[in-house]
Amino acid sequence: MQNKPTIKLRLARLTNTALLSFSNALVTNMTGNAFYATPNPSLATIQADITAFAAKVTAWGSVGNRGSHQIHVELLAARATLMLD
């Protein structure tokens, strides 16, 4: 019996900006693709997660102008949700 290959994307190593770019490219490339007619979770769910994560990234701010601890906690939660979907 052969072992199935495992694909490691190493999403945890990506910066927030890189994760947003990767996620948007993923949705763009899967939209209308016949090989992914009914993905699970749906593209609408993934897009909603991307939108929520992007809002948290914006709220967290840039280096030197960060938001509150609560916003950081929310950012990490949105990132985890996006990576799990």
C-alpha positions in Angstrom: 0.0 0.0 0.0 1.4 3.3 -1.0 1.3 6.4 1.2 -0.6 9.3 -0.1 1.5 12.4 -0.6 0.8 15.2 1.9 0.8 18.8 0.7 2.1 21.3 3.2 1.3 24.9 2.5 2.8 26.2 5.7 0.2 28.9 6.0 1.2 29.7 9.6 4.5 31.0 8.4 2.9 33.6 6.1 2.5 37.2 7.2 -1.0 38.6 7.4 -0.6 40.4 4.1 0.8 37.3 2.4 -2.0 35.2 3.8 -4.6 37.7 2.4 -2.9 37.6 -1.0 -2.8 33.8 -1.0 -6.4 33.5 0.1 -7.7 36.0 -2.5 -5.7 34.2 -5.3 -7.1 30.9 -4.1 -10.7 32.1 -4.4 -10.1 33.8 -7.7 -8.6 30.7 -9.2 -11.3 28.4 -7.9 -14.2 30.6 -9.0 -15.7 29.1 -12.1 -13.2 26.2 -12.1 -15.0 23.0 -13.3 -12.8 20.9 -11.1 -14.1 22.7 -8.0 -17.7 23.0 -8.8 -18.9 22.5 -5.2 -16.0 23.0 -2.8 -16.4 22.4 0.9 -16.5 25.0 2.5 -18.1 27.1 -0.2 -16.3 29.9 -1.8 -18.8 32.3 -0.3 -17.8 31.1 3.2 -14.1 31.4 2.4 -14.7 34.9 0.9 -16.6 35.9 4.1 -13.6 34.7 6.2 -11.2 36.7 4.0 -13.3 39.8 4.3 -13.4 39.4 8.1 -9.7 38.8 8.3 -8.9 41.8 6.1 -11.0 44.0 8.4 -9.1 42.8 11.4 -5.7 43.3 9.7 -6.8 46.9 9.0 -8.0 47.4 12.5 -4.8 46.0 14.0 -2.8 48.6 12.0 0.8 48.9 10.8 4.0 48.5 12.8 4.3 51.5 15.1 0.5 52.1 15.1 -1.0 48.9 16.4 -4.4 48.6 17.9 -5.5 47.3 21.2 -4.9 43.8 22.7 -8.5 42.9 22.0 -8.1 43.7 18.3 -5.0 41.5 18.3 -6.9 38.6 19.8 -9.7 39.1 17.3 -7.1 39.2 14.5 -5.6 35.9 15.6 -9.1 34.3 15.8 -10.0 35.5 12.3 -6.6 34.2 11.0 -7.2 30.8 12.6 -10.7 30.6 11.1 -9.4 31.5 7.6 -6.6 28.9 7.8 -9.0 26.1 9.0 -11.5 26.8 6.2 
